[in-house]
Amino acid sequence: MLTTRQKTRVIKETGIHDKDTGSPEVQIALLSKQISELTDHLKKHKKDHHSRRGLLGMVADRQTHLVYLQKNYPRRYSSIVKKLELKK
């Protein structure tokens, strides 16, 4: 679970403007941060299957946002992938 400070820091780093909370870039960045924290949790707690299912849902949701950006805004897609170091 991300704290409010962590969320605001991620939003400031990836947002298009000051009040941006819903753009695909912000949502991808927030999901990536949550995925990394949940991955660390699952390394310690290997039998936590409920959290593992939530993790899979988050990964699928992030992938959906990435596909949307890739189709509609290829330049923004490439910049967010580079910024978050997601692929290749």
A tleap script that builds the chain and sets N, CA, C and O, in Angstrom:
source leaprc.protein.ff14SB
mol = sequence {
  NMET LEU THR THR ARG GLN LYS THR ARG VAL
  ILE LYS GLU THR GLY ILE HIE ASP LYS ASP
  THR GLY SER PRO GLU VAL GLN ILE ALA LEU
  LEU SER LYS GLN ILE SER GLU LEU THR ASP
  HIE LEU LYS LYS HIE LYS LYS ASP HIE HIE
  SER ARG ARG GLY LEU LEU GLY MET VAL ALA
  ASP ARG GLN THR HIE LEU VAL TYR LEU GLN
  LYS ASN TYR PRO ARG ARG TYR SER SER ILE
  VAL LYS LYS LEU GLU LEU LYS CLYS
}
set mol.1.N position { 0.838 -1.179 0.000 }
set mol.1.CA position { 0.000 0.000 0.000 }
set mol.1.C position { 0.882 1.242 0.000 }
set mol.1.O position { 1.801 1.358 0.810 }
set mol.2.N position { 0.607 2.145 -0.888 }
set mol.2.CA position { 1.392 3.362 -0.998 }
set mol.2.C position { 0.864 4.422 -0.037 }
set mol.2.O position { -0.346 4.564 0.144 }
set mol.3.N position { 1.773 5.154 0.569 }
set mol.3.CA position { 1.364 6.250 1.429 }
set mol.3.C position { 1.013 7.458 0.566 }
set mol.3.O position { 1.303 7.487 -0.630 }
set mol.4.N position { 0.393 8.438 1.182 }
set mol.4.CA position { 0.001 9.642 0.458 }
set mol.4.C position { 1.223 10.388 -0.061 }
set mol.4.O position { 1.193 10.928 -1.167 }
set mol.5.N position { 2.278 10.424 0.709 }
set mol.5.CA position { 3.506 11.097 0.273 }
set mol.5.C position { 4.106 10.419 -0.944 }
set mol.5.O position { 4.550 11.086 -1.879 }
set mol.6.N position { 4.121 9.076 -0.933 }
set mol.6.CA position { 4.667 8.350 -2.072 }
set mol.6.C position { 3.846 8.618 -3.319 }
set mol.6.O position { 4.398 8.818 -4.401 }
set mol.7.N position { 2.520 8.623 -3.172 }
set mol.7.CA position { 1.654 8.873 -4.322 }
set mol.7.C position { 1.875 10.269 -4.884 }
set mol.7.O position { 1.986 10.437 -6.098 }
set mol.8.N position { 1.941 11.276 -4.009 }
set mol.8.CA position { 2.121 12.636 -4.510 }
set mol.8.C position { 3.475 12.800 -5.187 }
set mol.8.O position { 3.586 13.536 -6.168 }
set mol.9.N position { 4.503 12.131 -4.683 }
set mol.9.CA position { 5.821 12.219 -5.308 }
set mol.9.C position { 5.790 11.591 -6.705 }
set mol.9.O position { 6.349 12.143 -7.653 }
set mol.10.N position { 5.139 10.443 -6.822 }
set mol.10.CA position { 5.041 9.775 -8.130 }
set mol.10.C position { 4.226 10.630 -9.091 }
set mol.10.O position { 4.569 10.735 -10.269 }
set mol.11.N position { 3.155 11.240 -8.604 }
set mol.11.CA position { 2.312 12.083 -9.450 }
set mol.11.C position { 3.100 13.298 -9.938 }
set mol.11.O position { 2.998 13.670 -11.107 }
set mol.12.N position { 3.886 13.922 -9.055 }
set mol.12.CA position { 4.691 15.077 -9.460 }
set mol.12.C position { 5.734 14.702 -10.505 }
set mol.12.O position { 6.010 15.478 -11.420 }
set mol.13.N position { 6.311 13.516 -10.367 }
set mol.13.CA position { 7.357 13.101 -11.299 }
set mol.13.C position { 6.813 12.778 -12.684 }
set mol.13.O position { 7.480 13.040 -13.685 }
set mol.14.N position { 5.607 12.211 -12.757 }
set mol.14.CA position { 5.117 11.729 -14.050 }
set mol.14.C position { 3.917 12.493 -14.596 }
set mol.14.O position { 3.516 12.265 -15.738 }
set mol.15.N position { 3.343 13.381 -13.820 }
set mol.15.CA position { 2.148 14.092 -14.265 }
set mol.15.C position { 2.430 15.064 -15.388 }
set mol.15.O position { 3.534 15.595 -15.507 }
set mol.16.N position { 1.420 15.293 -16.211 }
set mol.16.CA position { 1.555 16.216 -17.333 }
set mol.16.C position { 1.457 17.657 -16.831 }
set mol.16.O position { 2.168 18.537 -17.315 }
set mol.17.N position { 0.575 17.892 -15.861 }
set mol.17.CA position { 0.430 19.215 -15.258 }
set mol.17.C position { 0.258 19.059 -13.751 }
set mol.17.O position { 0.287 17.936 -13.246 }
set mol.18.N position { 0.080 20.158 -13.025 }
set mol.18.CA position { 0.068 20.137 -11.561 }
set mol.18.C position { -1.042 19.281 -10.966 }
set mol.18.O position { -0.802 18.544 -10.009 }
set mol.19.N position { -2.229 19.362 -11.504 }
set mol.19.CA position { -3.385 18.660 -10.942 }
set mol.19.C position { -3.652 17.310 -11.600 }
set mol.19.O position { -4.730 16.741 -11.432 }
set mol.20.N position { -2.694 16.804 -12.335 }
set mol.20.CA position { -2.870 15.572 -13.097 }
set mol.20.C position { -2.833 14.351 -12.180 }
set mol.20.O position { -1.818 14.078 -11.538 }
set mol.21.N position { -3.957 13.613 -12.124 }
set mol.21.CA position { -3.990 12.373 -11.350 }
set mol.21.C position { -4.548 11.216 -12.166 }
set mol.21.O position { -4.461 10.067 -11.732 }
set mol.22.N position { -5.114 11.485 -13.324 }
set mol.22.CA position { -5.795 10.441 -14.058 }
set mol.22.C position { -5.221 10.095 -15.406 }
set mol.22.O position { -5.754 9.228 -16.098 }
set mol.23.N position { -4.141 10.755 -15.802 }
set mol.23.CA position { -3.575 10.436 -17.111 }
set mol.23.C position { -2.981 9.033 -17.090 }
set mol.23.O position { -2.610 8.534 -16.027 }
set mol.24.N position { -2.887 8.399 -18.240 }
set mol.24.CA position { -2.328 7.041 -18.278 }
set mol.24.C position { -0.916 6.964 -17.715 }
set mol.24.O position { -0.552 5.970 -17.087 }
set mol.25.N position { -0.113 8.011 -17.936 }
set mol.25.CA position { 1.255 7.995 -17.427 }
set mol.25.C position { 1.284 7.905 -15.904 }
set mol.25.O position { 2.066 7.141 -15.337 }
set mol.26.N position { 0.434 8.685 -15.248 }
set mol.26.CA position { 0.378 8.677 -13.784 }
set mol.26.C position { -0.132 7.329 -13.288 }
set mol.26.O position { 0.400 6.773 -12.328 }
set mol.27.N position { -1.157 6.813 -13.942 }
set mol.27.CA position { -1.706 5.527 -13.515 }
set mol.27.C position { -0.683 4.407 -13.697 }
set mol.27.O position { -0.579 3.521 -12.848 }
set mol.28.N position { 0.060 4.440 -14.781 }
set mol.28.CA position { 1.098 3.426 -15.012 }
set mol.28.C position { 2.187 3.536 -13.954 }
set mol.28.O position { 2.659 2.521 -13.441 }
set mol.29.N position { 2.587 4.757 -13.626 }
set mol.29.CA position { 3.640 4.948 -12.629 }
set mol.29.C position { 3.180 4.477 -11.250 }
set mol.29.O position { 3.938 3.827 -10.529 }
set mol.30.N position { 1.940 4.804 -10.883 }
set mol.30.CA position { 1.426 4.357 -9.589 }
set mol.30.C position { 1.311 2.840 -9.528 }
set mol.30.O position { 1.666 2.222 -8.525 }
set mol.31.N position { 0.816 2.249 -10.600 }
set mol.31.CA position { 0.711 0.790 -10.633 }
set mol.31.C position { 2.091 0.140 -10.567 }
set mol.31.O position { 2.263 -0.888 -9.911 }
set mol.32.N position { 3.065 0.728 -11.236 }
set mol.32.CA position { 4.417 0.168 -11.206 }
set mol.32.C position { 4.998 0.210 -9.802 }
set mol.32.O position { 5.653 -0.737 -9.366 }
set mol.33.N position { 4.758 1.300 -9.102 }
set mol.33.CA position { 5.247 1.418 -7.724 }
set mol.33.C position { 4.563 0.382 -6.826 }
set mol.33.O position { 5.220 -0.264 -6.010 }
set mol.34.N position { 3.242 0.225 -6.978 }
set mol.34.CA position { 2.514 -0.762 -6.180 }
set mol.34.C position { 2.984 -2.181 -6.516 }
set mol.34.O position { 3.122 -3.019 -5.624 }
set mol.35.N position { 3.225 -2.442 -7.781 }
set mol.35.CA position { 3.679 -3.770 -8.205 }
set mol.35.C position { 5.033 -4.091 -7.589 }
set mol.35.O position { 5.258 -5.209 -7.126 }
set mol.36.N position { 5.928 -3.118 -7.581 }
set mol.36.CA position { 7.251 -3.379 -7.008 }
set mol.36.C position { 7.164 -3.632 -5.504 }
set mol.36.O position { 7.865 -4.500 -4.984 }
set mol.37.N position { 6.311 -2.884 -4.800 }
set mol.37.CA position { 6.158 -3.113 -3.358 }
set mol.37.C position { 5.516 -4.470 -3.081 }
set mol.37.O position { 5.921 -5.176 -2.158 }
set mol.38.N position { 4.532 -4.827 -3.867 }
set mol.38.CA position { 3.853 -6.099 -3.659 }
set mol.38.C position { 4.766 -7.272 -4.027 }
set mol.38.O position { 4.679 -8.340 -3.419 }
set mol.39.N position { 5.623 -7.081 -4.999 }
set mol.39.CA position { 6.589 -8.114 -5.351 }
set mol.39.C position { 7.552 -8.373 -4.198 }
set mol.39.O position { 7.879 -9.521 -3.894 }
set mol.40.N position { 8.006 -7.290 -3.558 }
set mol.40.CA position { 8.875 -7.451 -2.385 }
set mol.40.C position { 8.149 -8.176 -1.259 }
set mol.40.O position { 8.738 -9.009 -0.570 }
set mol.41.N position { 6.871 -7.861 -1.072 }
set mol.41.CA position { 6.064 -8.530 -0.038 }
set mol.41.C position { 5.952 -10.025 -0.329 }
set mol.41.O position { 6.063 -10.852 0.576 }
set mol.42.N position { 5.733 -10.359 -1.588 }
set mol.42.CA position { 5.541 -11.762 -1.944 }
set mol.42.C position { 6.839 -12.569 -1.881 }
set mol.42.O position { 6.802 -13.794 -1.766 }
set mol.43.N position { 7.975 -11.894 -1.956 }
set mol.43.CA position { 9.237 -12.604 -1.784 }
set mol.43.C position { 9.381 -13.101 -0.352 }
set mol.43.O position { 9.969 -14.156 -0.113 }
set mol.44.N position { 8.848 -12.346 0.594 }
set mol.44.CA position { 8.904 -12.739 2.008 }
set mol.44.C position { 7.791 -13.721 2.362 }
set mol.44.O position { 8.000 -14.663 3.127 }
set mol.45.N position { 6.610 -13.489 1.797 }
set mol.45.CA position { 5.428 -14.286 2.137 }
set mol.45.C position { 4.992 -15.069 0.908 }
set mol.45.O position { 4.092 -14.652 0.179 }
set mol.46.N position { 5.632 -16.200 0.688 }
set mol.46.CA position { 5.431 -16.968 -0.538 }
set mol.46.C position { 4.034 -17.579 -0.659 }
set mol.46.O position { 3.575 -17.852 -1.768 }
set mol.47.N position { 3.361 -17.793 0.459 }
set mol.47.CA position { 2.056 -18.447 0.404 }
set mol.47.C position { 0.880 -17.481 0.451 }
set mol.47.O position { -0.257 -17.901 0.662 }
set mol.48.N position { 1.137 -16.219 0.259 }
set mol.48.CA position { 0.069 -15.211 0.266 }
set mol.48.C position { -0.572 -15.156 -1.119 }
set mol.48.O position { -0.244 -14.298 -1.939 }
set mol.49.N position { -1.485 -16.082 -1.360 }
set mol.49.CA position { -2.081 -16.214 -2.691 }
set mol.49.C position { -3.083 -15.102 -3.006 }
set mol.49.O position { -3.286 -14.776 -4.175 }
set mol.50.N position { -3.704 -14.523 -1.996 }
set mol.50.CA position { -4.637 -13.431 -2.240 }
set mol.50.C position { -3.904 -12.203 -2.784 }
set mol.50.O position { -4.376 -11.554 -3.717 }
set mol.51.N position { -2.761 -11.895 -2.200 }
set mol.51.CA position { -1.970 -10.770 -2.693 }
set mol.51.C position { -1.410 -11.066 -4.075 }
set mol.51.O position { -1.296 -10.163 -4.903 }
set mol.52.N position { -1.062 -12.319 -4.333 }
set mol.52.CA position { -0.552 -12.701 -5.647 }
set mol.52.C position { -1.613 -12.476 -6.722 }
set mol.52.O position { -1.300 -12.032 -7.827 }
set mol.53.N position { -2.861 -12.782 -6.397 }
set mol.53.CA position { -3.946 -12.562 -7.349 }
set mol.53.C position { -4.138 -11.065 -7.612 }
set mol.53.O position { -4.376 -10.653 -8.747 }
set mol.54.N position { -4.032 -10.260 -6.556 }
set mol.54.CA position { -4.109 -8.815 -6.726 }
set mol.54.C position { -2.979 -8.285 -7.583 }
set mol.54.O position { -3.175 -7.380 -8.394 }
set mol.55.N position { -1.796 -8.851 -7.402 }
set mol.55.CA position { -0.639 -8.455 -8.198 }
set mol.55.C position { -0.884 -8.733 -9.676 }
set mol.55.O position { -0.577 -7.898 -10.527 }
set mol.56.N position { -1.430 -9.893 -9.980 }
set mol.56.CA position { -1.712 -10.229 -11.379 }
set mol.56.C position { -2.723 -9.256 -11.987 }
set mol.56.O position { -2.608 -8.886 -13.155 }
set mol.57.N position { -3.698 -8.850 -11.201 }
set mol.57.CA position { -4.668 -7.867 -11.681 }
set mol.57.C position { -4.026 -6.520 -11.963 }
set mol.57.O position { -4.353 -5.863 -12.951 }
set mol.58.N position { -3.111 -6.112 -11.090 }
set mol.58.CA position { -2.409 -4.843 -11.292 }
set mol.58.C position { -1.532 -4.880 -12.540 }
set mol.58.O position { -1.470 -3.908 -13.292 }
set mol.59.N position { -0.862 -5.998 -12.752 }
set mol.59.CA position { -0.009 -6.135 -13.935 }
set mol.59.C position { -0.865 -6.068 -15.200 }
set mol.59.O position { -0.478 -5.430 -16.179 }
set mol.60.N position { -2.014 -6.717 -15.181 }
set mol.60.CA position { -2.912 -6.692 -16.341 }
set mol.60.C position { -3.445 -5.279 -16.577 }
set mol.60.O position { -3.561 -4.846 -17.723 }
set mol.61.N position { -3.768 -4.563 -15.509 }
set mol.61.CA position { -4.279 -3.200 -15.630 }
set mol.61.C position { -3.196 -2.275 -16.198 }
set mol.61.O position { -3.482 -1.437 -17.053 }
set mol.62.N position { -1.962 -2.426 -15.727 }
set mol.62.CA position { -0.863 -1.612 -16.242 }
set mol.62.C position { -0.634 -1.910 -17.715 }
set mol.62.O position { -0.374 -1.000 -18.503 }
set mol.63.N position { -0.728 -3.179 -18.088 }
set mol.63.CA position { -0.543 -3.549 -19.488 }
set mol.63.C position { -1.634 -2.929 -20.361 }
set mol.63.O position { -1.359 -2.503 -21.482 }
set mol.64.N position { -2.851 -2.876 -19.865 }
set mol.64.CA position { -3.942 -2.253 -20.609 }
set mol.64.C position { -3.659 -0.775 -20.851 }
set mol.64.O position { -3.864 -0.277 -21.958 }
set mol.65.N position { -3.192 -0.076 -19.830 }
set mol.65.CA position { -2.851 1.337 -19.988 }
set mol.65.C position { -1.689 1.515 -20.970 }
set mol.65.O position { -1.684 2.457 -21.762 }
set mol.66.N position { -0.716 0.623 -20.917 }
set mol.66.CA position { 0.417 0.714 -21.838 }
set mol.66.C position { -0.013 0.505 -23.281 }
set mol.66.O position { 0.459 1.203 -24.178 }
set mol.67.N position { -0.903 -0.452 -23.509 }
set mol.67.CA position { -1.393 -0.700 -24.872 }
set mol.67.C position { -2.161 0.514 -25.387 }
set mol.67.O position { -2.030 0.883 -26.554 }
set mol.68.N position { -2.963 1.134 -24.518 }
set mol.68.CA position { -3.708 2.333 -24.900 }
set mol.68.C position { -2.751 3.451 -25.319 }
set mol.68.O position { -2.946 4.090 -26.353 }
set mol.69.N position { -1.724 3.680 -24.511 }
set mol.69.CA position { -0.753 4.727 -24.844 }
set mol.69.C position { -0.009 4.403 -26.133 }
set mol.69.O position { 0.224 5.288 -26.957 }
set mol.70.N position { 0.362 3.147 -26.308 }
set mol.70.CA position { 1.111 2.760 -27.495 }
set mol.70.C position { 0.289 2.985 -28.754 }
set mol.70.O position { 0.829 3.415 -29.773 }
set mol.71.N position { -1.003 2.702 -28.701 }
set mol.71.CA position { -1.867 2.882 -29.875 }
set mol.71.C position { -2.121 4.353 -30.171 }
set mol.71.O position { -2.018 4.785 -31.319 }
set mol.72.N position { -2.456 5.127 -29.133 }
set mol.72.CA position { -2.940 6.488 -29.343 }
set mol.72.C position { -1.865 7.570 -29.219 }
set mol.72.O position { -1.961 8.603 -29.881 }
set mol.73.N position { -0.861 7.357 -28.399 }
set mol.73.CA position { 0.167 8.364 -28.158 }
set mol.73.C position { 1.549 7.693 -28.111 }
set mol.73.O position { 2.110 7.529 -27.027 }
set mol.74.N position { 2.093 7.313 -29.242 }
set mol.74.CA position { 3.357 6.565 -29.243 }
set mol.74.C position { 4.529 7.326 -28.614 }
set mol.74.O position { 5.401 6.714 -27.998 }
set mol.75.N position { 4.556 8.635 -28.763 }
set mol.75.CA position { 5.660 9.416 -28.191 }
set mol.75.C position { 5.588 9.404 -26.661 }
set mol.75.O position { 6.608 9.247 -25.990 }
set mol.76.N position { 4.386 9.569 -26.115 }
set mol.76.CA position { 4.210 9.521 -24.661 }
set mol.76.C position { 4.489 8.119 -24.135 }
set mol.76.O position { 5.020 7.961 -23.035 }
set mol.77.N position { 4.134 7.101 -24.917 }
set mol.77.CA position { 4.397 5.710 -24.531 }
set mol.77.C position { 5.895 5.464 -24.401 }
set mol.77.O position { 6.354 4.904 -23.406 }
set mol.78.N position { 6.643 5.878 -25.397 }
set mol.78.CA position { 8.085 5.635 -25.353 }
set mol.78.C position { 8.745 6.396 -24.211 }
set mol.78.O position { 9.692 5.896 -23.604 }
set mol.79.N position { 8.264 7.590 -23.912 }
set mol.79.CA position { 8.875 8.353 -22.815 }
set mol.79.C position { 8.584 7.718 -21.462 }
set mol.79.O position { 9.466 7.684 -20.605 }
set mol.80.N position { 7.372 7.214 -21.246 }
set mol.80.CA position { 7.056 6.605 -19.944 }
set mol.80.C position { 7.770 5.274 -19.783 }
set mol.80.O position { 8.172 4.919 -18.675 }
set mol.81.N position { 7.932 4.535 -20.869 }
set mol.81.CA position { 8.645 3.258 -20.788 }
set mol.81.C position { 10.115 3.502 -20.442 }
set mol.81.O position { 10.702 2.767 -19.648 }
set mol.82.N position { 10.703 4.534 -21.041 }
set mol.82.CA position { 12.094 4.864 -20.724 }
set mol.82.C position { 12.226 5.361 -19.290 }
set mol.82.O position { 13.159 4.991 -18.578 }
set mol.83.N position { 11.282 6.205 -18.873 }
set mol.83.CA position { 11.358 6.790 -17.543 }
set mol.83.C position { 11.238 5.722 -16.449 }
set mol.83.O position { 11.955 5.768 -15.450 }
set mol.84.N position { 10.337 4.770 -16.645 }
set mol.84.CA position { 10.108 3.731 -15.630 }
set mol.84.C position { 10.923 2.471 -15.880 }
set mol.84.O position { 10.894 1.537 -15.079 }
set mol.85.N position { 11.653 2.447 -16.996 }
set mol.85.CA position { 12.484 1.282 -17.355 }
set mol.85.C position { 11.663 -0.005 -17.352 }
set mol.85.O position { 12.007 -0.970 -16.669 }
set mol.86.N position { 10.578 -0.010 -18.122 }
set mol.86.CA position { 9.654 -1.153 -18.085 }
set mol.86.C position { 10.028 -2.259 -19.057 }
set mol.86.O position { 9.980 -3.430 -18.678 }
set mol.87.N position { 10.394 -1.946 -20.276 }
set mol.87.CA position { 10.638 -2.990 -21.265 }
set mol.87.C position { 12.039 -2.864 -21.829 }
set mol.87.O position { 12.605 -1.774 -21.923 }
set mol.88.N position { 12.572 -3.997 -22.197 }
set mol.88.CA position { 13.845 -4.122 -22.893 }
set mol.88.C position { 14.872 -3.325 -22.210 }
set mol.88.O position { 16.023 -3.297 -22.644 }
savepdb mol mol.pdb
quit
